Amino acid sequence: LREIRVLQRTTNLLIPRLPFARVVREEFERWYAPDVVDGVCKWQAEALLVMQEAAEAYLVQLFEDSYLCAFHAK
């Protein structure tokens, strides 16, 4: 619980940036690369940051909900 409280007070991202960007690029190439002209696609740093913040917010919400479900089920 102490670690959770420390992490709740910070605004730092929990997932490292480079591995997250690598996963996003790999999945984009996997799903959308045939549609990209000449196979060239550049990502803005801000776009990756926004996607990472949204992904972390979703995961935090998912973990909070699962904790509440587990607490309710005892």
PyMOL CGO cylinders between C-alpha atoms (Angstrom):
from pymol import cmd
from pymol.cgo import CYLINDER

trace = [
    CYLINDER, 0.00, 0.00, 0.00, 2.90, 2.34, 0.69, 0.3, 1, 1, 1, 1, 1, 1,
    CYLINDER, 2.90, 2.34, 0.69, 4.17, 1.93, -2.86, 0.3, 1, 1, 1, 1, 1, 1,
    CYLINDER, 4.17, 1.93, -2.86, 0.69, 2.62, -4.25, 0.3, 1, 1, 1, 1, 1, 1,
    CYLINDER, 0.69, 2.62, -4.25, 0.45, 5.84, -2.26, 0.3, 1, 1, 1, 1, 1, 1,
    CYLINDER, 0.45, 5.84, -2.26, 3.86, 6.98, -3.49, 0.3, 1, 1, 1, 1, 1, 1,
    CYLINDER, 3.86, 6.98, -3.49, 2.88, 6.29, -7.11, 0.3, 1, 1, 1, 1, 1, 1,
    CYLINDER, 2.88, 6.29, -7.11, -0.45, 8.10, -6.66, 0.3, 1, 1, 1, 1, 1, 1,
    CYLINDER, -0.45, 8.10, -6.66, 1.39, 11.28, -5.65, 0.3, 1, 1, 1, 1, 1, 1,
    CYLINDER, 1.39, 11.28, -5.65, 3.62, 11.33, -8.73, 0.3, 1, 1, 1, 1, 1, 1,
    CYLINDER, 3.62, 11.33, -8.73, 2.79, 12.37, -12.26, 0.3, 1, 1, 1, 1, 1, 1,
    CYLINDER, 2.79, 12.37, -12.26, 5.59, 10.33, -13.85, 0.3, 1, 1, 1, 1, 1, 1,
    CYLINDER, 5.59, 10.33, -13.85, 4.77, 7.76, -16.49, 0.3, 1, 1, 1, 1, 1, 1,
    CYLINDER, 4.77, 7.76, -16.49, 5.11, 4.16, -15.32, 0.3, 1, 1, 1, 1, 1, 1,
    CYLINDER, 5.11, 4.16, -15.32, 5.82, 2.55, -18.69, 0.3, 1, 1, 1, 1, 1, 1,
    CYLINDER, 5.82, 2.55, -18.69, 9.20, 3.47, -20.21, 0.3, 1, 1, 1, 1, 1, 1,
    CYLINDER, 9.20, 3.47, -20.21, 8.82, 5.64, -23.32, 0.3, 1, 1, 1, 1, 1, 1,
    CYLINDER, 8.82, 5.64, -23.32, 11.02, 3.77, -25.79, 0.3, 1, 1, 1, 1, 1, 1,
    CYLINDER, 11.02, 3.77, -25.79, 9.52, 0.30, -25.27, 0.3, 1, 1, 1, 1, 1, 1,
    CYLINDER, 9.52, 0.30, -25.27, 6.01, 1.76, -25.47, 0.3, 1, 1, 1, 1, 1, 1,
    CYLINDER, 6.01, 1.76, -25.47, 6.84, 3.62, -28.68, 0.3, 1, 1, 1, 1, 1, 1,
    CYLINDER, 6.84, 3.62, -28.68, 8.32, 0.43, -30.12, 0.3, 1, 1, 1, 1, 1, 1,
    CYLINDER, 8.32, 0.43, -30.12, 5.15, -1.54, -29.38, 0.3, 1, 1, 1, 1, 1, 1,
    CYLINDER, 5.15, -1.54, -29.38, 2.94, 1.18, -30.87, 0.3, 1, 1, 1, 1, 1, 1,
    CYLINDER, 2.94, 1.18, -30.87, 5.01, 1.30, -34.05, 0.3, 1, 1, 1, 1, 1, 1,
    CYLINDER, 5.01, 1.30, -34.05, 5.09, -2.50, -34.36, 0.3, 1, 1, 1, 1, 1, 1,
    CYLINDER, 5.09, -2.50, -34.36, 1.33, -2.79, -33.95, 0.3, 1, 1, 1, 1, 1, 1,
    CYLINDER, 1.33, -2.79, -33.95, 0.73, 0.05, -36.40, 0.3, 1, 1, 1, 1, 1, 1,
    CYLINDER, 0.73, 0.05, -36.40, 2.91, -1.68, -38.98, 0.3, 1, 1, 1, 1, 1, 1,
    CYLINDER, 2.91, -1.68, -38.98, 1.12, -4.95, -38.32, 0.3, 1, 1, 1, 1, 1, 1,
    CYLINDER, 1.12, -4.95, -38.32, -2.38, -3.54, -38.84, 0.3, 1, 1, 1, 1, 1, 1,
    CYLINDER, -2.38, -3.54, -38.84, -2.04, -0.49, -41.06, 0.3, 1, 1, 1, 1, 1, 1,
    CYLINDER, -2.04, -0.49, -41.06, 1.29, -0.72, -42.92, 0.3, 1, 1, 1, 1, 1, 1,
    CYLINDER, 1.29, -0.72, -42.92, -0.25, -2.01, -46.19, 0.3, 1, 1, 1, 1, 1, 1,
    CYLINDER, -0.25, -2.01, -46.19, -2.36, 1.17, -46.35, 0.3, 1, 1, 1, 1, 1, 1,
    CYLINDER, -2.36, 1.17, -46.35, 0.60, 3.53, -45.84, 0.3, 1, 1, 1, 1, 1, 1,
    CYLINDER, 0.60, 3.53, -45.84, 2.06, 4.93, -49.06, 0.3, 1, 1, 1, 1, 1, 1,
    CYLINDER, 2.06, 4.93, -49.06, 5.66, 3.81, -49.70, 0.3, 1, 1, 1, 1, 1, 1,
    CYLINDER, 5.66, 3.81, -49.70, 5.81, 2.19, -46.24, 0.3, 1, 1, 1, 1, 1, 1,
    CYLINDER, 5.81, 2.19, -46.24, 6.87, 5.49, -44.64, 0.3, 1, 1, 1, 1, 1, 1,
    CYLINDER, 6.87, 5.49, -44.64, 5.18, 6.61, -41.47, 0.3, 1, 1, 1, 1, 1, 1,
    CYLINDER, 5.18, 6.61, -41.47, 6.55, 9.11, -38.98, 0.3, 1, 1, 1, 1, 1, 1,
    CYLINDER, 6.55, 9.11, -38.98, 5.22, 9.56, -35.48, 0.3, 1, 1, 1, 1, 1, 1,
    CYLINDER, 5.22, 9.56, -35.48, 5.22, 12.82, -33.59, 0.3, 1, 1, 1, 1, 1, 1,
    CYLINDER, 5.22, 12.82, -33.59, 6.61, 12.63, -30.07, 0.3, 1, 1, 1, 1, 1, 1,
    CYLINDER, 6.61, 12.63, -30.07, 3.49, 14.35, -28.71, 0.3, 1, 1, 1, 1, 1, 1,
    CYLINDER, 3.49, 14.35, -28.71, 1.23, 11.77, -30.36, 0.3, 1, 1, 1, 1, 1, 1,
    CYLINDER, 1.23, 11.77, -30.36, 3.13, 8.91, -28.72, 0.3, 1, 1, 1, 1, 1, 1,
    CYLINDER, 3.13, 8.91, -28.72, 3.04, 10.72, -25.37, 0.3, 1, 1, 1, 1, 1, 1,
    CYLINDER, 3.04, 10.72, -25.37, -0.73, 11.23, -25.59, 0.3, 1, 1, 1, 1, 1, 1,
    CYLINDER, -0.73, 11.23, -25.59, -1.24, 7.58, -26.48, 0.3, 1, 1, 1, 1, 1, 1,
    CYLINDER, -1.24, 7.58, -26.48, 0.94, 6.50, -23.57, 0.3, 1, 1, 1, 1, 1, 1,
    CYLINDER, 0.94, 6.50, -23.57, -0.91, 8.70, -21.09, 0.3, 1, 1, 1, 1, 1, 1,
    CYLINDER, -0.91, 8.70, -21.09, -4.25, 7.39, -22.31, 0.3, 1, 1, 1, 1, 1, 1,
    CYLINDER, -4.25, 7.39, -22.31, -3.05, 3.79, -22.10, 0.3, 1, 1, 1, 1, 1, 1,
    CYLINDER, -3.05, 3.79, -22.10, -1.76, 4.26, -18.56, 0.3, 1, 1, 1, 1, 1, 1,
    CYLINDER, -1.76, 4.26, -18.56, -4.96, 6.00, -17.46, 0.3, 1, 1, 1, 1, 1, 1,
    CYLINDER, -4.96, 6.00, -17.46, -6.98, 3.09, -18.88, 0.3, 1, 1, 1, 1, 1, 1,
    CYLINDER, -6.98, 3.09, -18.88, -4.79, 0.52, -17.12, 0.3, 1, 1, 1, 1, 1, 1,
    CYLINDER, -4.79, 0.52, -17.12, -4.97, 2.37, -13.80, 0.3, 1, 1, 1, 1, 1, 1,
    CYLINDER, -4.97, 2.37, -13.80, -8.77, 2.52, -14.06, 0.3, 1, 1, 1, 1, 1, 1,
    CYLINDER, -8.77, 2.52, -14.06, -8.90, -1.18, -14.94, 0.3, 1, 1, 1, 1, 1, 1,
    CYLINDER, -8.90, -1.18, -14.94, -6.75, -2.08, -11.92, 0.3, 1, 1, 1, 1, 1, 1,
    CYLINDER, -6.75, -2.08, -11.92, -8.87, 0.11, -9.63, 0.3, 1, 1, 1, 1, 1, 1,
    CYLINDER, -8.87, 0.11, -9.63, -12.04, -1.60, -10.84, 0.3, 1, 1, 1, 1, 1, 1,
    CYLINDER, -12.04, -1.60, -10.84, -10.52, -5.06, -10.42, 0.3, 1, 1, 1, 1, 1, 1,
    CYLINDER, -10.52, -5.06, -10.42, -9.40, -4.15, -6.89, 0.3, 1, 1, 1, 1, 1, 1,
    CYLINDER, -9.40, -4.15, -6.89, -12.92, -3.00, -6.02, 0.3, 1, 1, 1, 1, 1, 1,
    CYLINDER, -12.92, -3.00, -6.02, -14.38, -6.23, -7.43, 0.3, 1, 1, 1, 1, 1, 1,
    CYLINDER, -14.38, -6.23, -7.43, -11.91, -8.32, -5.41, 0.3, 1, 1, 1, 1, 1, 1,
    CYLINDER, -11.91, -8.32, -5.41, -12.61, -6.28, -2.28, 0.3, 1, 1, 1, 1, 1, 1,
    CYLINDER, -12.61, -6.28, -2.28, -16.35, -6.67, -2.77, 0.3, 1, 1, 1, 1, 1, 1,
    CYLINDER, -16.35, -6.67, -2.77, -16.05, -10.45, -3.23, 0.3, 1, 1, 1, 1, 1, 1,
    CYLINDER, -16.05, -10.45, -3.23, -13.88, -10.70, -0.11, 0.3, 1, 1, 1, 1, 1, 1,
]
cmd.load_cgo(trace, "trace")
